[in-house]
Amino acid sequence: MIRDEIKIRSEEGEVFDKKQIALAIRNSTFNDELRCSLLDDGILDKCQGCSLKYICDAIDKLVDNYVDKTTEVVNNFNFD
């Protein structure tokens, strides 16, 4: 069974699944990308003043850090 939901139900109520959030961020580093639906839908025309800007900026930094930490140079070639 494959679950692709960001919220899961528990006895205490609904909670956010950190695994799904982490997978979404990780998967954006492959052939996907992260975008803002507020900008895409024309609700906002810029990020300045948006209450989510701090979180979005942190996600962008997290993605960059993830790529840096998980990308390994296996060999260098010199064709001189």
QUIWO-V477021 format. One record per helix or strand of 3 or more residues. SS is the DSSP state (H for helix, E for strand). FROM is the first residue (numbers start at 1). TO is the last residue. Records with the same first field share a line. If there is no record, write none. Layout:
BEGIN
SS: FROM-TO + FROM-TO
END
This chain:
BEGIN
E: 7-10 + 13-16
H: 18-27 + 37-40 + 53-70
END
